[in-house]
Amino acid sequence: MVRKLNVAVAQLGPIARSETRGQVVVRLIEMMKEAKARNAEFVVFPETALTTFFPRWFMTDEDELDSFFETEMPNAATKPLFETAAALGVGFCLGYAEIAFEGNVKHHYNTLVLVNRAGAIAGKYRKVHLPGHKEHEPQRPFQHLEKRYFEPGNLGFPVYGIDGASMGMFICNDRRWPETWRVMGLKGAELICGGFNTPTHNPLFPNTTTSTPFITCSQCKPAPTRTAFGPPPPPRRDSRKAACFSGILASSRRPAKSSPCRRRSRMK
């Protein structure tokens, strides 16, 4: 049986270090409302969507680092987003930095959650393939310290049933590895949602700046997927994207507007 699901890919853009979670959530809610107005039933938000992309900075103070993480989801800051989703009847996928206590040990993960149309969390994924470096590299004008601030995810590549569809998730660098797609494909994923936070400029290798968007799209195309990318981001280091993939359609066309882009996914 063929079903149709309208999916919005919400391109959040840069978040300043001074912005609060409350301010960011207001932006997310406005995009969700716009997506609903365009008949979307599900919205995909980017990686670490609630704060600036803090791995750009070298930090040694644990309290400062932990201030970018969430200890529960939803929490006081994000509850309005979940309430809006339930009121609109729209599901979503949200990326954030997670602190989890497992066996009385504190862990730091780069996480996505799937939320159904009732505003309840239906699934969770923790980023497995962490890019970047672990130690401070002072020669860099900005850092990429994901290996320092996060641990590899311990949930594998799960697939969840949500609102009549089988969905999986990945985060950014996970897209480069075949097991990401293979495992979820073998588990019957019909839709795979991903959040990105990929720089458009690498000052150590400036010749790659113009090729980064092309490489990102090329990496996704060989998989049995449909890609939905938003408009080119502004020329800044904090470039946030979201994407949604299914095994039915194939497209990498960029929409003309900078609002959430909507795609219709056909699932068997």
Contacts in CASP RR format, 6 or more apart in sequence:
PFRMAT RR
TARGET T0000
AUTHOR 0000-0000-0000
METHOD contacts of the structure
MODEL  1
MVRKLNVAVAQLGPIARSETRGQVVVRLIEMMKEAKARNAEFVVFPETAL
TTFFPRWFMTDEDELDSFFETEMPNAATKPLFETAAALGVGFCLGYAEIA
FEGNVKHHYNTLVLVNRAGAIAGKYRKVHLPGHKEHEPQRPFQHLEKRYF
EPGNLGFPVYGIDGASMGMFICNDRRWPETWRVMGLKGAELICGGFNTPT
HNPLFPNTTTSTPFITCSQCKPAPTRTAFGPPPPPRRDSRKAACFSGILA
SSRRPAKSSPCRRRSRMK
1 268 0 8 1.000
2 266 0 8 1.000
2 267 0 8 1.000
2 268 0 8 1.000
3 164 0 8 1.000
3 165 0 8 1.000
3 266 0 8 1.000
3 267 0 8 1.000
4 264 0 8 1.000
4 265 0 8 1.000
4 266 0 8 1.000
4 267 0 8 1.000
5 41 0 8 1.000
5 42 0 8 1.000
5 165 0 8 1.000
5 191 0 8 1.000
5 264 0 8 1.000
5 265 0 8 1.000
5 267 0 8 1.000
6 38 0 8 1.000
6 39 0 8 1.000
6 40 0 8 1.000
6 41 0 8 1.000
6 42 0 8 1.000
6 262 0 8 1.000
6 263 0 8 1.000
6 264 0 8 1.000
6 265 0 8 1.000
7 40 0 8 1.000
7 41 0 8 1.000
7 42 0 8 1.000
7 43 0 8 1.000
7 44 0 8 1.000
7 191 0 8 1.000
7 228 0 8 1.000
7 244 0 8 1.000
7 262 0 8 1.000
7 263 0 8 1.000
7 264 0 8 1.000
7 265 0 8 1.000
8 31 0 8 1.000
8 32 0 8 1.000
8 35 0 8 1.000
8 38 0 8 1.000
8 40 0 8 1.000
8 42 0 8 1.000
8 43 0 8 1.000
8 44 0 8 1.000
8 260 0 8 1.000
8 261 0 8 1.000
8 262 0 8 1.000
8 263 0 8 1.000
9 43 0 8 1.000
9 44 0 8 1.000
9 228 0 8 1.000
9 229 0 8 1.000
9 230 0 8 1.000
9 241 0 8 1.000
9 242 0 8 1.000
9 243 0 8 1.000
9 244 0 8 1.000
9 260 0 8 1.000
9 261 0 8 1.000
9 262 0 8 1.000
9 263 0 8 1.000
10 28 0 8 1.000
10 31 0 8 1.000
10 32 0 8 1.000
10 35 0 8 1.000
10 43 0 8 1.000
10 44 0 8 1.000
10 45 0 8 1.000
10 46 0 8 1.000
10 242 0 8 1.000
10 260 0 8 1.000
11 46 0 8 1.000
11 230 0 8 1.000
11 231 0 8 1.000
11 233 0 8 1.000
11 240 0 8 1.000
11 241 0 8 1.000
11 242 0 8 1.000
11 258 0 8 1.000
11 260 0 8 1.000
11 261 0 8 1.000
12 24 0 8 1.000
12 27 0 8 1.000
12 28 0 8 1.000
12 31 0 8 1.000
12 45 0 8 1.000
12 46 0 8 1.000
12 49 0 8 1.000
12 240 0 8 1.000
12 242 0 8 1.000
13 46 0 8 1.000
13 233 0 8 1.000
13 234 0 8 1.000
13 238 0 8 1.000
13 239 0 8 1.000
13 240 0 8 1.000
14 52 0 8 1.000
14 234 0 8 1.000
14 236 0 8 1.000
14 238 0 8 1.000
14 239 0 8 1.000
14 240 0 8 1.000
15 24 0 8 1.000
15 51 0 8 1.000
15 52 0 8 1.000
15 53 0 8 1.000
15 238 0 8 1.000
15 240 0 8 1.000
16 52 0 8 1.000
17 52 0 8 1.000
17 54 0 8 1.000
19 51 0 8 1.000
19 52 0 8 1.000
20 77 0 8 1.000
21 50 0 8 1.000
21 51 0 8 1.000
21 77 0 8 1.000
21 78 0 8 1.000
22 77 0 8 1.000
24 49 0 8 1.000
24 50 0 8 1.000
24 51 0 8 1.000
25 50 0 8 1.000
25 77 0 8 1.000
25 78 0 8 1.000
25 80 0 8 1.000
25 81 0 8 1.000
28 45 0 8 1.000
28 49 0 8 1.000
28 81 0 8 1.000
28 94 0 8 1.000
29 80 0 8 1.000
29 81 0 8 1.000
29 84 0 8 1.000
31 43 0 8 1.000
31 45 0 8 1.000
31 259 0 8 1.000
31 260 0 8 1.000
32 43 0 8 1.000
32 81 0 8 1.000
32 84 0 8 1.000
32 85 0 8 1.000
32 88 0 8 1.000
32 90 0 8 1.000
32 92 0 8 1.000
33 84 0 8 1.000
33 88 0 8 1.000
34 259 0 8 1.000
34 260 0 8 1.000
35 43 0 8 1.000
35 90 0 8 1.000
35 260 0 8 1.000
35 262 0 8 1.000
36 88 0 8 1.000
36 89 0 8 1.000
36 90 0 8 1.000
38 260 0 8 1.000
38 262 0 8 1.000
39 262 0 8 1.000
40 90 0 8 1.000
40 260 0 8 1.000
40 262 0 8 1.000
41 89 0 8 1.000
41 90 0 8 1.000
41 91 0 8 1.000
41 117 0 8 1.000
41 163 0 8 1.000
42 90 0 8 1.000
42 91 0 8 1.000
42 92 0 8 1.000
42 93 0 8 1.000
42 163 0 8 1.000
42 244 0 8 1.000
43 90 0 8 1.000
43 91 0 8 1.000
43 92 0 8 1.000
43 93 0 8 1.000
43 260 0 8 1.000
44 92 0 8 1.000
44 93 0 8 1.000
44 193 0 8 1.000
44 194 0 8 1.000
44 195 0 8 1.000
44 242 0 8 1.000
44 243 0 8 1.000
44 244 0 8 1.000
45 92 0 8 1.000
45 93 0 8 1.000
45 94 0 8 1.000
45 95 0 8 1.000
45 195 0 8 1.000
45 242 0 8 1.000
46 95 0 8 1.000
46 195 0 8 1.000
46 196 0 8 1.000
46 197 0 8 1.000
46 240 0 8 1.000
46 241 0 8 1.000
46 242 0 8 1.000
47 53 0 8 1.000
47 95 0 8 1.000
47 110 0 8 1.000
47 112 0 8 1.000
47 127 0 8 1.000
47 171 0 8 1.000
47 172 0 8 1.000
47 194 0 8 1.000
47 195 0 8 1.000
47 196 0 8 1.000
47 197 0 8 1.000
47 240 0 8 1.000
48 54 0 8 1.000
48 95 0 8 1.000
48 96 0 8 1.000
48 97 0 8 1.000
48 110 0 8 1.000
48 197 0 8 1.000
49 94 0 8 1.000
49 95 0 8 1.000
49 96 0 8 1.000
49 240 0 8 1.000
50 70 0 8 1.000
50 77 0 8 1.000
50 78 0 8 1.000
50 94 0 8 1.000
50 95 0 8 1.000
50 96 0 8 1.000
50 97 0 8 1.000
51 68 0 8 1.000
51 96 0 8 1.000
51 97 0 8 1.000
52 68 0 8 1.000
52 238 0 8 1.000
53 197 0 8 1.000
53 238 0 8 1.000
53 240 0 8 1.000
54 65 0 8 1.000
54 68 0 8 1.000
54 97 0 8 1.000
54 149 0 8 1.000
55 132 0 8 1.000
55 143 0 8 1.000
55 144 0 8 1.000
55 145 0 8 1.000
55 146 0 8 1.000
55 148 0 8 1.000
55 149 0 8 1.000
55 150 0 8 1.000
56 142 0 8 1.000
56 143 0 8 1.000
56 144 0 8 1.000
56 145 0 8 1.000
56 237 0 8 1.000
56 238 0 8 1.000
57 142 0 8 1.000
57 143 0 8 1.000
57 145 0 8 1.000
58 136 0 8 1.000
58 143 0 8 1.000
58 145 0 8 1.000
59 65 0 8 1.000
59 149 0 8 1.000
65 149 0 8 1.000
66 99 0 8 1.000
68 97 0 8 1.000
69 96 0 8 1.000
69 97 0 8 1.000
69 98 0 8 1.000
69 99 0 8 1.000
69 108 0 8 1.000
70 78 0 8 1.000
70 96 0 8 1.000
70 97 0 8 1.000
70 98 0 8 1.000
70 99 0 8 1.000
71 98 0 8 1.000
71 99 0 8 1.000
73 94 0 8 1.000
73 96 0 8 1.000
73 98 0 8 1.000
73 113 0 8 1.000
73 121 0 8 1.000
74 81 0 8 1.000
74 82 0 8 1.000
74 121 0 8 1.000
78 94 0 8 1.000
78 96 0 8 1.000
81 92 0 8 1.000
81 94 0 8 1.000
82 115 0 8 1.000
82 119 0 8 1.000
83 119 0 8 1.000
85 91 0 8 1.000
85 92 0 8 1.000
85 115 0 8 1.000
85 117 0 8 1.000
85 119 0 8 1.000
86 117 0 8 1.000
86 118 0 8 1.000
86 119 0 8 1.000
89 117 0 8 1.000
89 118 0 8 1.000
90 117 0 8 1.000
91 115 0 8 1.000
91 116 0 8 1.000
91 117 0 8 1.000
91 119 0 8 1.000
91 162 0 8 1.000
91 163 0 8 1.000
92 115 0 8 1.000
93 112 0 8 1.000
93 113 0 8 1.000
93 114 0 8 1.000
93 115 0 8 1.000
93 167 0 8 1.000
93 169 0 8 1.000
93 193 0 8 1.000
93 194 0 8 1.000
93 195 0 8 1.000
93 242 0 8 1.000
94 112 0 8 1.000
94 113 0 8 1.000
94 115 0 8 1.000
95 110 0 8 1.000
95 111 0 8 1.000
95 112 0 8 1.000
95 113 0 8 1.000
95 171 0 8 1.000
95 195 0 8 1.000
96 111 0 8 1.000
96 113 0 8 1.000
97 108 0 8 1.000
97 109 0 8 1.000
97 110 0 8 1.000
97 111 0 8 1.000
97 149 0 8 1.000
97 150 0 8 1.000
98 108 0 8 1.000
98 109 0 8 1.000
98 110 0 8 1.000
98 111 0 8 1.000
98 126 0 8 1.000
99 106 0 8 1.000
99 107 0 8 1.000
99 108 0 8 1.000
100 106 0 8 1.000
100 107 0 8 1.000
100 109 0 8 1.000
101 107 0 8 1.000
107 151 0 8 1.000
108 149 0 8 1.000
108 150 0 8 1.000
108 151 0 8 1.000
109 126 0 8 1.000
109 127 0 8 1.000
109 150 0 8 1.000
109 151 0 8 1.000
109 153 0 8 1.000
109 154 0 8 1.000
110 126 0 8 1.000
110 127 0 8 1.000
110 130 0 8 1.000
110 146 0 8 1.000
110 150 0 8 1.000
110 153 0 8 1.000
110 171 0 8 1.000
111 124 0 8 1.000
111 125 0 8 1.000
111 126 0 8 1.000
111 127 0 8 1.000
112 124 0 8 1.000
112 125 0 8 1.000
112 126 0 8 1.000
112 127 0 8 1.000
112 169 0 8 1.000
112 171 0 8 1.000
112 193 0 8 1.000
112 194 0 8 1.000
112 195 0 8 1.000
113 121 0 8 1.000
113 123 0 8 1.000
113 124 0 8 1.000
113 125 0 8 1.000
114 121 0 8 1.000
114 122 0 8 1.000
114 123 0 8 1.000
114 124 0 8 1.000
114 160 0 8 1.000
114 162 0 8 1.000
114 167 0 8 1.000
114 168 0 8 1.000
114 169 0 8 1.000
114 193 0 8 1.000
115 121 0 8 1.000
115 122 0 8 1.000
116 122 0 8 1.000
116 162 0 8 1.000
116 163 0 8 1.000
117 163 0 8 1.000
122 160 0 8 1.000
122 161 0 8 1.000
122 162 0 8 1.000
123 158 0 8 1.000
123 160 0 8 1.000
123 162 0 8 1.000
124 155 0 8 1.000
124 158 0 8 1.000
125 155 0 8 1.000
125 156 0 8 1.000
125 157 0 8 1.000
125 158 0 8 1.000
125 168 0 8 1.000
125 169 0 8 1.000
125 170 0 8 1.000
125 171 0 8 1.000
126 152 0 8 1.000
126 153 0 8 1.000
126 154 0 8 1.000
126 155 0 8 1.000
126 156 0 8 1.000
127 150 0 8 1.000
127 152 0 8 1.000
127 153 0 8 1.000
127 170 0 8 1.000
127 171 0 8 1.000
127 172 0 8 1.000
127 173 0 8 1.000
127 174 0 8 1.000
128 152 0 8 1.000
128 153 0 8 1.000
128 156 0 8 1.000
128 157 0 8 1.000
128 174 0 8 1.000
128 177 0 8 1.000
128 180 0 8 1.000
129 152 0 8 1.000
129 173 0 8 1.000
129 174 0 8 1.000
129 176 0 8 1.000
129 177 0 8 1.000
129 180 0 8 1.000
130 146 0 8 1.000
130 147 0 8 1.000
130 150 0 8 1.000
130 152 0 8 1.000
130 173 0 8 1.000
131 144 0 8 1.000
131 146 0 8 1.000
131 147 0 8 1.000
131 172 0 8 1.000
131 173 0 8 1.000
132 144 0 8 1.000
132 145 0 8 1.000
132 146 0 8 1.000
132 147 0 8 1.000
133 143 0 8 1.000
133 144 0 8 1.000
133 145 0 8 1.000
133 147 0 8 1.000
133 148 0 8 1.000
134 145 0 8 1.000
134 147 0 8 1.000
134 148 0 8 1.000
135 148 0 8 1.000
136 143 0 8 1.000
136 145 0 8 1.000
137 143 0 8 1.000
139 204 0 8 1.000
140 203 0 8 1.000
140 204 0 8 1.000
141 203 0 8 1.000
142 203 0 8 1.000
142 237 0 8 1.000
144 199 0 8 1.000
156 183 0 8 1.000
157 168 0 8 1.000
157 170 0 8 1.000
157 179 0 8 1.000
157 180 0 8 1.000
157 183 0 8 1.000
157 184 0 8 1.000
157 187 0 8 1.000
158 168 0 8 1.000
158 169 0 8 1.000
158 187 0 8 1.000
159 166 0 8 1.000
159 167 0 8 1.000
159 168 0 8 1.000
159 184 0 8 1.000
159 185 0 8 1.000
159 187 0 8 1.000
159 188 0 8 1.000
159 189 0 8 1.000
160 166 0 8 1.000
160 167 0 8 1.000
160 168 0 8 1.000
161 167 0 8 1.000
165 190 0 8 1.000
165 191 0 8 1.000
165 267 0 8 1.000
166 187 0 8 1.000
166 188 0 8 1.000
166 189 0 8 1.000
166 190 0 8 1.000
166 191 0 8 1.000
167 189 0 8 1.000
167 190 0 8 1.000
167 191 0 8 1.000
167 192 0 8 1.000
167 193 0 8 1.000
168 184 0 8 1.000
168 189 0 8 1.000
168 191 0 8 1.000
168 192 0 8 1.000
168 193 0 8 1.000
169 192 0 8 1.000
169 193 0 8 1.000
169 194 0 8 1.000
170 180 0 8 1.000
170 184 0 8 1.000
170 192 0 8 1.000
170 193 0 8 1.000
170 194 0 8 1.000
170 195 0 8 1.000
171 194 0 8 1.000
171 195 0 8 1.000
172 194 0 8 1.000
172 195 0 8 1.000
172 196 0 8 1.000
172 197 0 8 1.000
172 198 0 8 1.000
174 180 0 8 1.000
175 194 0 8 1.000
175 219 0 8 1.000
175 220 0 8 1.000
175 223 0 8 1.000
176 219 0 8 1.000
181 192 0 8 1.000
181 223 0 8 1.000
181 224 0 8 1.000
181 225 0 8 1.000
184 192 0 8 1.000
190 246 0 8 1.000
190 247 0 8 1.000
190 267 0 8 1.000
190 268 0 8 1.000
191 244 0 8 1.000
191 245 0 8 1.000
191 246 0 8 1.000
191 265 0 8 1.000
191 267 0 8 1.000
192 225 0 8 1.000
192 244 0 8 1.000
192 245 0 8 1.000
192 246 0 8 1.000
193 242 0 8 1.000
193 243 0 8 1.000
193 244 0 8 1.000
193 245 0 8 1.000
194 242 0 8 1.000
194 243 0 8 1.000
194 244 0 8 1.000
194 245 0 8 1.000
195 240 0 8 1.000
195 241 0 8 1.000
195 242 0 8 1.000
195 243 0 8 1.000
196 216 0 8 1.000
196 239 0 8 1.000
196 240 0 8 1.000
196 241 0 8 1.000
196 242 0 8 1.000
196 243 0 8 1.000
197 238 0 8 1.000
197 239 0 8 1.000
197 240 0 8 1.000
197 241 0 8 1.000
198 212 0 8 1.000
198 216 0 8 1.000
198 239 0 8 1.000
198 241 0 8 1.000
199 212 0 8 1.000
199 237 0 8 1.000
199 238 0 8 1.000
199 239 0 8 1.000
200 209 0 8 1.000
200 212 0 8 1.000
200 213 0 8 1.000
200 233 0 8 1.000
200 235 0 8 1.000
200 236 0 8 1.000
200 237 0 8 1.000
200 239 0 8 1.000
201 209 0 8 1.000
201 212 0 8 1.000
201 235 0 8 1.000
201 237 0 8 1.000
202 208 0 8 1.000
202 209 0 8 1.000
202 212 0 8 1.000
208 215 0 8 1.000
213 232 0 8 1.000
216 229 0 8 1.000
217 227 0 8 1.000
217 229 0 8 1.000
217 252 0 8 1.000
220 227 0 8 1.000
220 243 0 8 1.000
220 245 0 8 1.000
220 252 0 8 1.000
221 227 0 8 1.000
221 250 0 8 1.000
221 252 0 8 1.000
223 245 0 8 1.000
224 247 0 8 1.000
225 245 0 8 1.000
225 246 0 8 1.000
225 247 0 8 1.000
225 250 0 8 1.000
226 244 0 8 1.000
226 245 0 8 1.000
226 246 0 8 1.000
226 247 0 8 1.000
226 248 0 8 1.000
226 249 0 8 1.000
226 250 0 8 1.000
226 251 0 8 1.000
226 263 0 8 1.000
226 265 0 8 1.000
227 243 0 8 1.000
227 245 0 8 1.000
227 250 0 8 1.000
227 251 0 8 1.000
227 252 0 8 1.000
228 243 0 8 1.000
228 244 0 8 1.000
228 245 0 8 1.000
228 251 0 8 1.000
228 261 0 8 1.000
228 263 0 8 1.000
229 241 0 8 1.000
229 243 0 8 1.000
229 252 0 8 1.000
229 254 0 8 1.000
229 261 0 8 1.000
230 241 0 8 1.000
230 254 0 8 1.000
230 255 0 8 1.000
230 258 0 8 1.000
230 261 0 8 1.000
231 254 0 8 1.000
231 255 0 8 1.000
231 256 0 8 1.000
231 257 0 8 1.000
231 258 0 8 1.000
231 261 0 8 1.000
232 254 0 8 1.000
233 239 0 8 1.000
233 240 0 8 1.000
233 241 0 8 1.000
244 263 0 8 1.000
244 265 0 8 1.000
246 265 0 8 1.000
246 266 0 8 1.000
246 267 0 8 1.000
248 265 0 8 1.000
248 266 0 8 1.000
248 267 0 8 1.000
248 268 0 8 1.000
249 263 0 8 1.000
249 265 0 8 1.000
249 266 0 8 1.000
251 263 0 8 1.000
255 261 0 8 1.000
END
